[in-house]
Amino acid sequence: MPRRVARRLSRILGRRGAFLASFGTLWALYGFGQLVEPLPDTRGIRLLLNLMPLDAWACCWIVSGLLAVASSALPEGRDWLAFPALLAIVVPWMLAYLVSWWPLGDNARGWVTALIWAVAAVPVIVVAGWREPPRPKNLE
């Protein structure tokens, strides 16, 4: 039974959809984590916190993630909004950490976190350009 469900889900989502579902879940969980247990050290996102509070950023992470999850079952071409939504939250996060390292110099490890977020953004860009193989007409 679980294998049949997994196979059916795989056919419905495809590669792009599976990616959107997993990264969307990751983004939503990260946002939820910021609501439940906020970052103890906010030096890296100080510039972002000047724009809006951490709970608002957390909600942006959650909304971005849920949008990607909701788009995961859509066919290629109709799922397009999920990819910029995932990038729209991770790019400011990455840039804030980078700027906190240089030129501000108040976060010596900011470059590491910026690089981690940059690496997380790369698959989003790559998968956005993937062509999905044709989906089978019969989903059972």
BAVODO-219551 format. One line per 8 residues: number of its first residue (from 0); their letters; for each residue x, z, y negated of N, C-alpha, C, CB. Coordinates in Angstrom, 3 decimals. Glycine has a CB too. Example, Ala and Ser with C-alpha at 12.3 -4.5 7.8 and 13.67 -1.06 7.14 Angstrom:
<sites>
0 = AS = 13.190/7.800/5.690/12.300/7.800/4.500/13.200/7.800/3.300/11.308/9.046/4.473 ~ 12.850/7.080/2.250/13.670/7.140/1.060/12.900/7.870/-0.030/14.084/5.725/0.598
</sites>
This chain:
<sites>
0 = MPRRVARR = 0.816/0.000/1.204/0.000/0.000/0.000/0.862/0.000/-1.272/-0.930/1.209/0.004 ~ 1.849/0.932/-1.423/2.665/0.908/-2.646/3.428/-0.410/-2.805/3.654/2.076/-2.637 ~ 3.864/-0.983/-1.689/4.608/-2.241/-1.762/3.700/-3.361/-2.286/5.184/-2.616/-0.369 ~ 2.449/-3.368/-1.835/1.505/-4.384/-2.288/1.213/-4.238/-3.784/0.202/-4.294/-1.484 ~ 1.071/-3.003/-4.221/0.841/-2.737/-5.643/2.046/-3.196/-6.458/0.566/-1.230/-5.883 ~ 3.246/-2.884/-5.986/4.468/-3.286/-6.694/4.579/-4.805/-6.763/5.711/-2.698/-6.003 ~ 4.238/-5.492/-5.670/4.305/-6.956/-5.650/3.303/-7.551/-6.635/4.039/-7.494/-4.228 ~ 2.110/-6.998/-6.643/1.075/-7.489/-7.561/1.492/-7.248/-9.016/-0.283/-6.797/-7.270
8 = LSRILGRR = 2.008/-6.065/-9.280/2.467/-5.736/-10.629/3.606/-6.663/-11.044/2.920/-4.263/-10.703 ~ 4.510/-6.958/-10.122/5.616/-7.869/-10.395/5.099/-9.263/-10.766/6.548/-7.954/-9.176 ~ 4.081/-9.715/-10.065/3.503/-11.034/-10.383/2.806/-11.038/-11.731/2.516/-11.456/-9.301 ~ 2.155/-9.947/-12.057/1.436/-9.871/-13.331/2.424/-9.824/-14.489/0.509/-8.635/-13.367 ~ 3.454/-8.990/-14.366/4.382/-8.774/-15.478/5.433/-9.870/-15.601/5.066/-7.445/-15.317 ~ 5.983/-10.317/-14.500/7.106/-11.240/-14.564/8.343/-10.519/-15.069/6.777/-12.439/-15.464 ~ 9.407/-11.280/-15.311/10.667/-10.669/-15.752/10.556/-10.119/-17.164/11.804/-11.684/-15.683 ~ 10.003/-10.925/-18.062/9.882/-10.490/-19.455/8.984/-9.262/-19.557/9.327/-11.629/-20.332
16 = GAFLASFG = 7.865/-9.298/-18.838/6.924/-8.187/-18.884/7.518/-6.913/-18.313/5.664/-8.543/-18.136 ~ 8.272/-7.041/-17.223/8.918/-5.866/-16.643/9.912/-5.274/-17.642/9.631/-6.230/-15.315 ~ 10.637/-6.146/-18.319/11.575/-5.678/-19.335/10.829/-4.960/-20.458/12.391/-6.856/-19.900 ~ 9.761/-5.594/-20.964/9.001/-4.986/-22.059/8.388/-3.651/-21.639/7.900/-5.938/-22.534 ~ 7.893/-3.580/-20.419/7.306/-2.325/-19.946/8.370/-1.228/-19.864/6.641/-2.526/-18.568 ~ 9.555/-1.573/-19.356/10.588/-0.538/-19.205/11.189/-0.136/-20.550/11.697/-1.030/-18.271 ~ 11.548/-1.104/-21.382/12.127/-0.748/-22.684/11.078/-0.123/-23.597/12.739/-1.989/-23.358 ~ 9.843/-0.596/-23.510/8.768/0.011/-24.301/8.570/1.463/-23.915/7.458/-0.763/-24.120
24 = TLWALYGF = 8.610/1.742/-22.626/8.488/3.118/-22.159/9.663/3.952/-22.653/8.406/3.166/-20.626 ~ 10.862/3.375/-22.595/12.053/4.076/-23.073/11.930/4.415/-24.562/13.310/3.224/-22.824 ~ 11.517/3.447/-25.364/11.370/3.663/-26.809/10.309/4.736/-27.072/10.989/2.335/-27.528 ~ 9.165/4.647/-26.395/8.087/5.619/-26.601/8.536/7.029/-26.195/6.832/5.208/-25.796 ~ 9.262/7.122/-25.087/9.759/8.430/-24.659/10.790/8.993/-25.634/10.367/8.328/-23.266 ~ 11.631/8.120/-26.182/12.608/8.586/-27.174/11.877/9.150/-28.392/13.563/7.431/-27.598 ~ 10.865/8.431/-28.845/10.073/8.918/-29.984/9.381/10.229/-29.670/9.040/7.882/-30.391 ~ 8.788/10.311/-28.485/8.131/11.546/-28.080/9.141/12.696/-28.043/7.455/11.373/-26.702
32 = GQLVEPLP = 10.337/12.404/-27.546/11.387/13.418/-27.516/11.736/13.917/-28.906/12.624/12.867/-26.847 ~ 11.705/13.033/-29.898/12.002/13.451/-31.272/10.896/14.341/-31.835/12.192/12.224/-32.172 ~ 9.671/14.120/-31.375/8.573/14.992/-31.817/8.670/16.374/-31.180/7.215/14.357/-31.479 ~ 8.971/16.391/-29.886/8.993/17.643/-29.129/10.241/18.455/-29.407/8.891/17.362/-27.647 ~ 11.389/17.783/-29.408/12.679/18.459/-29.608/13.526/17.578/-30.525/13.418/18.729/-28.230 ~ 13.374/17.718/-31.844/14.096/16.856/-32.782/15.616/16.965/-32.635/13.700/17.200/-34.203 ~ 16.292/15.913/-33.079/17.751/15.902/-33.052/18.300/17.142/-33.751/18.299/14.622/-33.716 ~ 19.232/17.860/-33.133/19.808/19.026/-33.795/20.756/18.640/-34.935/20.545/19.879/-32.780
40 = DTRGIRLL = 21.401/17.497/-34.814/22.351/17.027/-35.822/21.820/15.713/-36.403/23.792/16.837/-35.208 ~ 21.365/15.772/-37.631/20.756/14.589/-38.243/21.681/13.886/-39.247/19.468/14.983/-38.934 ~ 22.980/14.191/-39.193/23.906/13.538/-40.122/23.863/12.021/-39.975/25.332/14.043/-39.895 ~ 23.742/11.544/-38.766/23.769/10.106/-38.518/22.572/9.360/-39.050/23.878/9.857/-37.074 ~ 21.448/10.048/-39.206/20.239/9.369/-39.691/19.788/9.910/-41.049/19.106/9.520/-38.673 ~ 20.709/10.538/-41.739/20.393/11.122/-43.045/19.757/10.116/-43.993/21.645/11.688/-43.676 ~ 20.290/8.889/-44.017/19.727/7.868/-44.902/18.280/7.539/-44.521/20.584/6.595/-44.857 ~ 18.005/7.485/-43.232/16.641/7.209/-42.777/15.697/8.352/-43.146/16.621/6.978/-41.261
48 = LNLMPLDA = 16.214/9.571/-43.065/15.381/10.727/-43.389/15.083/10.810/-44.879/16.055/12.005/-42.928 ~ 15.847/10.097/-45.704/15.514/9.999/-47.129/14.300/9.101/-47.336/16.716/9.461/-47.932 ~ 14.061/8.200/-46.394/12.911/7.287/-46.486/11.627/7.930/-45.978/13.187/6.012/-45.700 ~ 11.728/8.612/-44.841/10.573/9.315/-44.282/11.053/10.384/-43.304/9.606/8.322/-43.578 ~ 10.192/11.377/-43.025/10.610/12.479/-42.145/10.784/12.031/-40.695/9.592/13.610/-42.208 ~ 11.469/12.854/-39.931/11.769/12.523/-38.539/10.502/12.313/-37.711/12.614/13.622/-37.916 ~ 9.430/13.092/-37.984/8.202/12.871/-37.187/7.645/11.477/-37.439/7.126/13.937/-37.524 ~ 7.765/10.967/-38.657/7.288/9.609/-38.945/8.149/8.580/-38.201/7.312/9.333/-40.478
56 = WACCWIVS = 9.453/8.801/-38.181/10.321/7.901/-37.414/9.989/7.991/-35.934/11.810/8.240/-37.649 ~ 9.722/9.191/-35.449/9.350/9.366/-34.043/8.081/8.579/-33.733/9.148/10.864/-33.712 ~ 7.119/8.631/-34.627/5.880/7.866/-34.431/6.161/6.365/-34.433/4.851/8.212/-35.528 ~ 7.106/5.918/-35.248/7.491/4.499/-35.252/8.094/4.098/-33.902/8.502/4.215/-36.393 ~ 8.933/4.970/-33.344/9.493/4.709/-32.012/8.372/4.600/-30.985/10.489/5.825/-31.604 ~ 7.419/5.516/-31.048/6.314/5.526/-30.091/5.459/4.276/-30.236/5.452/6.779/-30.280 ~ 5.093/3.930/-31.460/4.262/2.747/-31.693/4.982/1.482/-31.229/3.894/2.631/-33.186 ~ 6.250/1.379/-31.547/7.044/0.232/-31.109/7.057/0.128/-29.588/8.478/0.335/-31.643
64 = GLLAVASS = 7.276/1.254/-28.939/7.302/1.269/-27.483/5.960/0.927/-26.872/7.746/2.610/-26.992 ~ 4.897/1.500/-27.411/3.561/1.224/-26.870/3.150/-0.228/-27.095/2.530/2.157/-27.505 ~ 3.573/-0.799/-28.207/3.298/-2.217/-28.465/3.991/-3.089/-27.420/3.762/-2.614/-29.889 ~ 5.220/-2.736/-27.079/5.946/-3.486/-26.050/5.273/-3.325/-24.690/7.413/-3.019/-25.976 ~ 4.865/-2.117/-24.350/4.181/-1.893/-23.066/2.870/-2.672/-23.035/3.914/-0.376/-22.836 ~ 2.119/-2.639/-24.120/0.843/-3.362/-24.175/1.051/-4.864/-24.068/0.098/-3.033/-25.469 ~ 2.158/-5.358/-24.574/2.453/-6.798/-24.534/3.030/-7.242/-23.204/3.414/-7.161/-25.637 ~ 3.400/-6.299/-22.362/4.118/-6.637/-21.138/3.306/-7.507/-20.172/4.535/-5.374/-20.440
72 = ALPEGRDW = 2.009/-7.411/-20.190/1.178/-8.211/-19.274/0.778/-9.551/-19.879/-0.075/-7.434/-18.888 ~ 1.148/-9.776/-21.127/0.803/-11.046/-21.769/1.751/-12.148/-21.309/0.845/-10.909/-23.305 ~ 1.269/-13.380/-21.259/2.156/-14.472/-20.857/3.202/-14.762/-21.936/1.340/-15.739/-20.562 ~ 4.251/-15.435/-21.531/5.309/-15.833/-22.455/4.689/-16.587/-23.624/6.381/-16.705/-21.740 ~ 5.158/-16.282/-24.805/4.627/-16.908/-26.002/3.608/-16.024/-26.692/4.008/-18.240/-25.665 ~ 2.862/-15.272/-25.918/1.905/-14.339/-26.503/2.496/-12.934/-26.583/0.606/-14.324/-25.686 ~ 3.628/-12.731/-25.931/4.298/-11.431/-25.938/5.339/-11.332/-27.048/4.957/-11.177/-24.592 ~ 5.411/-12.320/-27.904/6.503/-12.440/-28.873/6.594/-11.245/-29.814/6.333/-13.702/-29.682
80 = LAFPALLA = 5.477/-10.649/-30.196/5.486/-9.571/-31.182/6.251/-8.335/-30.683/4.054/-9.185/-31.536 ~ 6.292/-8.147/-29.376/6.949/-6.956/-28.816/8.449/-6.950/-29.081/6.698/-6.873/-27.315 ~ 9.074/-8.115/-29.065/10.537/-8.162/-29.219/10.986/-7.754/-30.619/11.051/-9.563/-28.909 ~ 10.414/-8.326/-31.688/10.810/-7.817/-33.011/10.384/-6.368/-33.239/10.216/-8.693/-34.101 ~ 9.309/-5.934/-32.581/8.893/-4.533/-32.728/9.951/-3.598/-32.148/7.532/-4.293/-32.035 ~ 10.510/-3.978/-31.002/11.573/-3.150/-30.415/12.808/-3.137/-31.314/11.946/-3.665/-29.008 ~ 13.131/-4.285/-31.878/14.308/-4.362/-32.751/14.075/-3.666/-34.088/14.688/-5.817/-32.991 ~ 12.845/-3.697/-34.580/12.541/-3.158/-35.913/12.827/-1.663/-36.014/11.084/-3.420/-36.261
88 = IVVPWMLA = 12.816/-0.977/-34.898/13.113/0.456/-34.950/14.561/0.747/-34.571/12.172/1.221/-34.027 ~ 15.126/-0.017/-33.663/16.474/0.292/-33.196/17.540/-0.167/-34.206/16.721/-0.368/-31.832 ~ 17.300/-1.246/-34.918/18.304/-1.746/-35.873/18.519/-0.769/-37.037/17.875/-3.119/-36.420 ~ 17.472/-0.240/-37.675/17.731/0.760/-38.723/18.454/1.995/-38.190/16.422/1.183/-39.372 ~ 18.104/2.409/-36.987/18.753/3.568/-36.362/20.248/3.278/-36.197/18.097/3.901/-34.976 ~ 20.556/2.097/-35.674/21.943/1.693/-35.462/22.694/1.631/-36.797/22.002/0.324/-34.746 ~ 22.092/0.994/-37.780/22.754/0.848/-39.085/22.965/2.194/-39.775/21.933/-0.068/-39.991 ~ 22.014/3.088/-39.634/22.156/4.408/-40.248/23.358/5.151/-39.660/20.868/5.235/-40.052
96 = YLVSWWPL = 23.513/5.075/-38.346/24.669/5.728/-37.718/25.977/5.064/-38.149/24.539/5.689/-36.183 ~ 25.958/3.750/-38.258/27.161/3.032/-38.677/27.557/3.433/-40.102/26.935/1.506/-38.590 ~ 26.597/3.461/-41.002/26.870/3.828/-42.406/27.266/5.298/-42.517/25.632/3.547/-43.292 ~ 26.731/6.138/-41.641/27.123/7.556/-41.694/28.589/7.735/-41.311/26.232/8.397/-40.762 ~ 29.097/6.805/-40.510/30.514/6.839/-40.144/31.358/6.217/-41.246/30.752/6.104/-38.810 ~ 30.991/4.997/-41.629/31.678/4.289/-42.701/30.661/3.510/-43.493/32.778/3.355/-42.150 ~ 30.535/3.668/-44.728/31.464/4.215/-45.719/31.257/5.686/-46.052/31.361/3.430/-46.964 ~ 30.160/6.311/-45.609/29.891/7.692/-46.022/30.899/8.687/-45.465/28.505/8.093/-45.592
104 = GDNARGWV = 31.348/8.482/-44.237/32.372/9.348/-43.660/31.918/10.755/-43.330/33.505/9.428/-44.580 ~ 30.607/10.978/-43.203/30.171/12.339/-42.879/29.803/12.509/-41.399/28.981/12.714/-43.745 ~ 30.066/11.483/-40.588/29.759/11.556/-39.164/30.865/10.809/-38.410/28.335/10.949/-38.850 ~ 31.875/11.545/-37.989/33.060/10.928/-37.373/32.730/10.130/-36.116/34.078/11.995/-37.033 ~ 31.669/10.491/-35.405/31.286/9.770/-34.188/30.113/8.813/-34.422/30.926/10.761/-33.092 ~ 29.799/8.554/-35.660/28.684/7.660/-35.966/28.865/6.269/-35.391/28.499/7.562/-37.449 ~ 30.098/5.802/-35.342/30.354/4.463/-34.800/29.998/4.386/-33.322/31.822/4.077/-35.001 ~ 30.177/5.498/-32.592/29.864/5.506/-31.160/28.355/5.352/-30.965/30.371/6.818/-30.487
112 = TALIWAVA = 27.591/6.143/-31.681/26.134/6.070/-31.561/25.620/4.732/-32.054/25.470/7.207/-32.342 ~ 26.203/4.210/-33.123/25.811/2.884/-33.617/26.058/1.827/-32.554/26.578/2.531/-34.904 ~ 27.177/1.924/-31.881/27.504/0.969/-30.824/26.547/1.097/-29.639/28.946/1.174/-30.355 ~ 26.178/2.312/-29.294/25.213/2.520/-28.205/23.879/1.865/-28.548/25.013/4.031/-27.931 ~ 23.399/2.059/-29.774/22.129/1.435/-30.169/22.270/-0.082/-30.259/21.647/2.000/-31.518 ~ 23.423/-0.568/-30.669/23.642/-2.022/-30.702/23.583/-2.606/-29.303/24.996/-2.354/-31.353 ~ 24.204/-1.918/-28.351/24.182/-2.384/-26.960/22.747/-2.341/-26.419/25.128/-1.517/-26.073 ~ 21.957/-1.377/-26.841/20.554/-1.315/-26.415/19.754/-2.471/-27.014/19.925/0.034/-26.824
120 = AVPVIVVA = 20.156/-2.966/-28.179/19.434/-4.069/-28.826/19.753/-5.421/-28.203/19.763/-4.106/-30.305 ~ 20.922/-5.566/-27.626/21.343/-6.857/-27.066/20.380/-7.372/-25.995/22.741/-6.736/-26.477 ~ 19.990/-6.569/-24.999/19.053/-7.101/-24.008/17.724/-7.527/-24.605/18.808/-6.080/-22.943 ~ 17.283/-6.859/-25.651/16.028/-7.248/-26.306/16.155/-8.675/-26.833/15.672/-6.263/-27.465 ~ 17.271/-8.972/-27.458/17.504/-10.313/-28.003/17.637/-11.337/-26.876/18.770/-10.327/-28.887 ~ 18.347/-10.979/-25.827/18.555/-11.900/-24.703/17.232/-12.214/-24.011/19.555/-11.304/-23.691 ~ 16.469/-11.184/-23.676/15.218/-11.389/-22.938/14.199/-12.139/-23.791/14.635/-10.040/-22.481 ~ 14.236/-11.945/-25.094/13.316/-12.688/-25.960/13.491/-14.195/-25.798/13.530/-12.293/-27.423
128 = GWREPPRP = 14.692/-14.634/-25.445/14.960/-16.057/-25.264/14.790/-16.552/-23.836/16.336/-16.356/-25.714 ~ 14.503/-15.658/-22.907/14.304/-16.062/-21.513/13.046/-16.893/-21.366/14.233/-14.839/-20.601 ~ 13.133/-17.864/-20.507/11.939/-18.608/-20.093/11.411/-17.930/-18.837/12.254/-20.144/-19.837 ~ 10.146/-17.708/-18.795/9.507/-17.087/-17.629/9.148/-18.174/-16.625/8.235/-16.277/-18.045 ~ 9.483/-17.977/-15.340/9.031/-18.975/-14.358/7.505/-18.978/-14.320/9.619/-18.677/-12.934 ~ 6.919/-20.095/-13.946/5.448/-20.144/-13.909/4.869/-19.035/-13.017/4.976/-21.522/-13.403 ~ 3.810/-18.430/-13.493/3.146/-17.366/-12.738/2.208/-17.998/-11.716/2.364/-16.402/-13.689 ~ 2.101/-17.381/-10.549/1.177/-17.921/-9.550/-0.279/-17.785/-10.043/1.364/-17.189/-8.183
136 = KNLE = -1.088/-18.761/-9.718/-2.493/-18.734/-10.125/-3.247/-17.625/-9.387/-3.158/-20.102/-9.859 ~ -2.958/-17.477/-8.095/-3.631/-16.473/-7.280/-2.842/-15.175/-7.335/-3.791/-16.957/-5.818 ~ -3.437/-14.145/-7.938/-2.717/-12.867/-8.095/-2.936/-11.925/-6.918/-3.153/-12.177/-9.379 ~ -3.631/-12.299/-5.904/-3.780/-11.431/-4.750/-2.864/-11.925/-3.697/-5.225/-11.379/-4.243
</sites>
